[in-house]
Amino acid sequence: ASFYPFTSGAADASNRFNGTLVNGASIALDPVRANVVNLNGGSQYVNLPAGVSALNTFSGWVKWNGGNAWQRIFDFGSSSGFRRKSPRG
């Protein structure tokens, strides 16, 4: 299991899957949730290592103030296109 308390960047409390704040992403203090990631730009995000994608469950609290095209909460991959694998391989 991993936990990101956002007290020291995007470090995992278990020190297994440390992330990185990218393009000005920062930590803010929310009066209800304590430390949270602040993403207020079009290219800000938290980059997590590849091992996170093998976890059975991944969750997070989200306060959504956006709505522009291509915004997403979780994105596993490196392409802006959608590619579906055919049933035959």
Secondary structure, DSSP 4 states (H G I P E B T S, - for coil): ------SSTT--TTSSS--EEETT-EEEEETTTEEEEE--STT-EEE--GGGGGSS------------TT--S---SS-SS-----TT-
